[in-house]
């Protein structure tokens, strides 16, 4: 047993490689290669590789998904909008996981959770189609009990709680309020029999309280790891994030109050 790979599951790190492709696309080159980034991330301790195929293909391309899928030793978590094009493509690729996300072309990054209640029929149809191909479906939603209940009702086995508001909180009071909201969302997800993941905006100094929540199975983190890697190297950045997450989780399990907020 090692610190990064303790006996039994602790908490999974999904490394999002979108912004490796962003750097590549900025000059229209073939480097840096998202496939190489994915494989090195796995070697450094990533439990899965996350990538978002956007409708405008601003970073990850179809060819990236097709090249990466057969090479992974862990899992692919493909983020996709609820559109016929994306759902059909996901069924062609058949990643282990598909996370359905909201998408607006003018946004810089995903600004909020999927409105499952408003788009209930479309989401339900997408979940059914993906599940029929043996793909586990996650819904990227806000920590709202009504949205969580709707996610369970459409048949999704997993939810990923949007942590953006927590990550963007500007003072301790707001941080505490947003963290409490996420914890309530986690409890609601568990109550509805869902596997609960989380992500968005998490970095090396705010991830600890989220990672410490015992019922969260997986965190998906990308931009912070890519940015940190500019200074410390890609594999080191992945290892450091995984170590921070595991330390936060094990600290709570061992009764270390410094790991809790």
DAJODA-V132623 format. One record per residue. N is the residue number from 1. PHI is phi in radians with two decimals (none if undefined). OMEGA is omega as a letter, one per 20 degrees, with the letter a starting at -180 (999 if undefined). NEAR is the number of other ideal C-beta (glycine too) atoms within 12 Angstrom. Layout:
# DAJODA-V132623
n->N phi->PHI omega->OMEGA near->NEAR
n->N phi->PHI omega->OMEGA near->NEAR
This chain:
# DAJODA-V132623
n->1 phi->none omega->r near->10
n->2 phi->-2.13 omega->a near->12
n->3 phi->-1.10 omega->a near->18
n->4 phi->-1.35 omega->a near->25
n->5 phi->-2.22 omega->r near->19
n->6 phi->-1.20 omega->r near->20
n->7 phi->-1.15 omega->r near->9
n->8 phi->1.42 omega->a near->11
n->9 phi->-1.20 omega->r near->18
n->10 phi->-2.00 omega->r near->33
n->11 phi->-2.75 omega->a near->42
n->12 phi->-1.60 omega->r near->36
n->13 phi->-1.91 omega->r near->49
n->14 phi->-1.69 omega->a near->49
n->15 phi->-1.63 omega->r near->52
n->16 phi->-1.52 omega->a near->45
n->17 phi->-1.77 omega->a near->48
n->18 phi->-0.91 omega->a near->39
n->19 phi->-1.44 omega->r near->33
n->20 phi->-1.13 omega->r near->40
n->21 phi->-1.18 omega->r near->39
n->22 phi->-1.04 omega->r near->29
n->23 phi->-1.11 omega->r near->25
n->24 phi->-1.03 omega->a near->27
n->25 phi->-1.23 omega->a near->23
n->26 phi->-1.04 omega->r near->14
n->27 phi->-2.01 omega->r near->11
n->28 phi->1.16 omega->a near->10
n->29 phi->-1.67 omega->r near->11
n->30 phi->-1.80 omega->a near->17
n->31 phi->-2.30 omega->i near->16
n->32 phi->-1.18 omega->a near->26
n->33 phi->-1.56 omega->r near->23
n->34 phi->-1.03 omega->r near->43
n->35 phi->-1.10 omega->r near->31
n->36 phi->-1.08 omega->r near->24
n->37 phi->-1.07 omega->a near->43
n->38 phi->-1.10 omega->a near->41
n->39 phi->-1.19 omega->r near->26
n->40 phi->-1.20 omega->r near->30
n->41 phi->-1.10 omega->r near->44
n->42 phi->-1.04 omega->a near->30
n->43 phi->-1.09 omega->a near->22
n->44 phi->-1.53 omega->r near->30
n->45 phi->2.05 omega->r near->34
n->46 phi->-1.10 omega->a near->41
n->47 phi->-1.61 omega->r near->36
n->48 phi->-2.85 omega->r near->42
n->49 phi->-2.03 omega->a near->48
n->50 phi->-1.88 omega->r near->50
n->51 phi->-2.64 omega->a near->48
n->52 phi->-1.98 omega->r near->46
n->53 phi->-1.52 omega->a near->42
n->54 phi->-1.39 omega->a near->35
n->55 phi->-1.08 omega->a near->25
n->56 phi->-1.58 omega->r near->17
n->57 phi->0.94 omega->a near->23
n->58 phi->-1.22 omega->r near->22
n->59 phi->-2.35 omega->r near->32
n->60 phi->-1.19 omega->r near->41
n->61 phi->-1.88 omega->r near->28
n->62 phi->-0.96 omega->a near->24
n->63 phi->-1.10 omega->r near->20
n->64 phi->-1.10 omega->a near->35
n->65 phi->-1.07 omega->a near->39
n->66 phi->-1.15 omega->r near->23
n->67 phi->-1.31 omega->a near->26
n->68 phi->-1.36 omega->a near->38
n->69 phi->-0.90 omega->a near->33
n->70 phi->-1.33 omega->a near->15
n->71 phi->-1.61 omega->a near->22
n->72 phi->-1.27 omega->r near->34
n->73 phi->-1.69 omega->a near->19
n->74 phi->-1.80 omega->a near->28
n->75 phi->-2.36 omega->r near->32
n->76 phi->-1.78 omega->r near->44
n->77 phi->-1.98 omega->a near->49
n->78 phi->-1.63 omega->r near->46
n->79 phi->-1.53 omega->a near->44
n->80 phi->-2.67 omega->r near->45
n->81 phi->-1.31 omega->a near->32
n->82 phi->-1.50 omega->r near->37
n->83 phi->-2.28 omega->r near->23
n->84 phi->-1.04 omega->a near->16
n->85 phi->-1.02 omega->a near->20
n->86 phi->-1.23 omega->a near->33
n->87 phi->-1.19 omega->r near->31
n->88 phi->-1.12 omega->r near->21
n->89 phi->-1.13 omega->r near->31
n->90 phi->-1.06 omega->r near->42
n->91 phi->-1.17 omega->r near->24
n->92 phi->-1.22 omega->a near->22
n->93 phi->-1.36 omega->a near->32
n->94 phi->0.97 omega->r near->25
n->95 phi->-1.20 omega->r near->38
n->96 phi->-1.12 omega->a near->28
n->97 phi->-2.31 omega->r near->43
n->98 phi->-2.20 omega->r near->47
n->99 phi->-1.86 omega->r near->53
n->100 phi->-1.45 omega->a near->46
n->101 phi->-2.25 omega->r near->46
n->102 phi->-1.33 omega->a near->35
n->103 phi->-2.67 omega->r near->30
n->104 phi->-2.20 omega->a near->16
n->105 phi->-1.11 omega->a near->13
n->106 phi->-1.44 omega->a near->11
n->107 phi->-1.37 omega->r near->18
n->108 phi->-1.31 omega->r near->15
n->109 phi->-2.53 omega->a near->29
n->110 phi->-1.10 omega->a near->34
n->111 phi->-1.65 omega->a near->21
n->112 phi->-2.98 omega->a near->25
n->113 phi->-1.43 omega->r near->39
n->114 phi->-1.15 omega->r near->41
n->115 phi->-1.53 omega->a near->25
n->116 phi->-1.18 omega->a near->37
n->117 phi->-1.13 omega->a near->24
n->118 phi->-1.16 omega->a near->16
n->119 phi->-1.91 omega->a near->27
n->120 phi->-0.95 omega->a near->24
n->121 phi->-1.14 omega->a near->16
n->122 phi->-1.14 omega->r near->25
n->123 phi->-1.16 omega->r near->40
n->124 phi->-1.06 omega->r near->26
n->125 phi->-1.14 omega->r near->22
n->126 phi->-1.13 omega->r near->38
n->127 phi->-1.06 omega->a near->37
n->128 phi->-1.11 omega->a near->19
n->129 phi->-1.12 omega->a near->30
n->130 phi->-1.17 omega->r near->39
n->131 phi->-1.08 omega->r near->26
n->132 phi->-1.13 omega->r near->16
n->133 phi->-1.68 omega->r near->23
n->134 phi->1.39 omega->a near->15
n->135 phi->-1.69 omega->r near->34
n->136 phi->-1.37 omega->a near->33
n->137 phi->-1.91 omega->r near->45
n->138 phi->-2.06 omega->r near->49
n->139 phi->-2.01 omega->a near->51
n->140 phi->-1.50 omega->a near->45
n->141 phi->-2.35 omega->r near->48
n->142 phi->-1.31 omega->a near->38
n->143 phi->-1.37 omega->a near->39
n->144 phi->-2.13 omega->a near->27
n->145 phi->-1.10 omega->r near->26
n->146 phi->-1.18 omega->r near->21
n->147 phi->-1.15 omega->r near->36
n->148 phi->-1.14 omega->r near->38
n->149 phi->-1.10 omega->r near->24
n->150 phi->-1.16 omega->r near->32
n->151 phi->-1.07 omega->r near->45
n->152 phi->-1.15 omega->a near->30
n->153 phi->-1.17 omega->r near->22
n->154 phi->-1.38 omega->r near->36
n->155 phi->1.73 omega->r near->28
n->156 phi->-1.30 omega->r near->42
n->157 phi->-1.44 omega->a near->27
n->158 phi->-2.35 omega->r near->40
n->159 phi->-2.17 omega->r near->51
n->160 phi->-2.06 omega->a near->53
n->161 phi->-1.39 omega->a near->53
n->162 phi->-1.30 omega->a near->40
n->163 phi->-1.80 omega->a near->43
n->164 phi->-1.06 omega->a near->32
n->165 phi->-1.14 omega->r near->28
n->166 phi->-1.10 omega->a near->35
n->167 phi->-1.13 omega->a near->31
n->168 phi->-1.64 omega->a near->20
n->169 phi->-1.02 omega->a near->23
n->170 phi->-1.80 omega->r near->12
n->171 phi->-2.54 omega->a near->10
n->172 phi->-1.06 omega->a near->12
n->173 phi->-1.12 omega->r near->11
n->174 phi->-1.18 omega->r near->16
n->175 phi->-1.03 omega->a near->24
n->176 phi->-1.09 omega->a near->17
n->177 phi->-1.14 omega->a near->19
n->178 phi->-1.21 omega->r near->33
n->179 phi->-1.12 omega->r near->32
n->180 phi->-1.11 omega->r near->21
n->181 phi->-1.12 omega->r near->28
n->182 phi->-1.14 omega->r near->47
n->183 phi->-1.07 omega->r near->29
n->184 phi->-1.13 omega->r near->23
n->185 phi->-1.11 omega->r near->40
n->186 phi->-1.09 omega->r near->33
n->187 phi->-1.09 omega->r near->22
n->188 phi->-1.12 omega->r near->29
n->189 phi->-1.07 omega->r near->39
n->190 phi->-1.08 omega->r near->23
n->191 phi->-1.03 omega->a near->17
n->192 phi->-1.54 omega->r near->28
n->193 phi->1.35 omega->a near->18
n->194 phi->-1.74 omega->r near->36
n->195 phi->-1.36 omega->a near->29
n->196 phi->-1.99 omega->r near->42
n->197 phi->-2.00 omega->r near->47
n->198 phi->-2.72 omega->r near->51
n->199 phi->2.97 omega->r near->50
n->200 phi->2.06 omega->r near->43
n->201 phi->1.36 omega->a near->32
n->202 phi->-1.36 omega->r near->40
n->203 phi->-2.50 omega->a near->29
n->204 phi->-1.26 omega->a near->29
n->205 phi->-2.01 omega->r near->18
n->206 phi->-2.10 omega->a near->32
n->207 phi->-1.32 omega->a near->40
n->208 phi->-1.00 omega->a near->32
n->209 phi->-1.12 omega->r near->35
n->210 phi->-1.29 omega->r near->49
n->211 phi->-1.10 omega->a near->43
n->212 phi->-1.33 omega->a near->36
n->213 phi->-1.25 omega->a near->38
n->214 phi->-1.07 omega->a near->23
n->215 phi->-1.47 omega->r near->28
n->216 phi->-1.40 omega->a near->42
n->217 phi->-1.55 omega->a near->35
n->218 phi->-2.68 omega->r near->41
n->219 phi->-2.07 omega->r near->48
n->220 phi->-1.91 omega->a near->49
n->221 phi->-2.40 omega->a near->49
n->222 phi->-2.34 omega->a near->44
n->223 phi->-0.98 omega->a near->34
n->224 phi->-1.10 omega->a near->32
n->225 phi->-1.20 omega->r near->46
n->226 phi->-1.07 omega->a near->32
n->227 phi->-1.13 omega->a near->20
n->228 phi->-1.13 omega->a near->27
n->229 phi->-1.10 omega->r near->31
n->230 phi->-1.05 omega->a near->17
n->231 phi->-1.83 omega->a near->13
n->232 phi->-2.07 omega->a near->19
n->233 phi->1.70 omega->a near->18
n->234 phi->-1.09 omega->a near->35
n->235 phi->-1.15 omega->r near->25
n->236 phi->-1.09 omega->a near->22
n->237 phi->-1.09 omega->r near->34
n->238 phi->-1.15 omega->a near->41
n->239 phi->-1.06 omega->a near->31
n->240 phi->-1.14 omega->r near->31
n->241 phi->-1.10 omega->r near->47
n->242 phi->-1.09 omega->a near->40
n->243 phi->-1.11 omega->r near->29
n->244 phi->-1.08 omega->a near->36
n->245 phi->-1.11 omega->a near->47
n->246 phi->-1.13 omega->r near->35
n->247 phi->-1.07 omega->r near->27
n->248 phi->-1.11 omega->a near->35
n->249 phi->-1.21 omega->a near->36
n->250 phi->-1.20 omega->r near->28
n->251 phi->-1.09 omega->r near->25
n->252 phi->-1.19 omega->a near->27
n->253 phi->-1.08 omega->a near->21
n->254 phi->-1.64 omega->r near->17
n->255 phi->1.38 omega->r near->11
n->256 phi->-1.51 omega->a near->15
n->257 phi->-1.13 omega->a near->10
n->258 phi->-1.19 omega->a near->15
n->259 phi->-1.56 omega->a near->25
n->260 phi->-1.92 omega->r near->22
n->261 phi->-2.20 omega->999 near->27
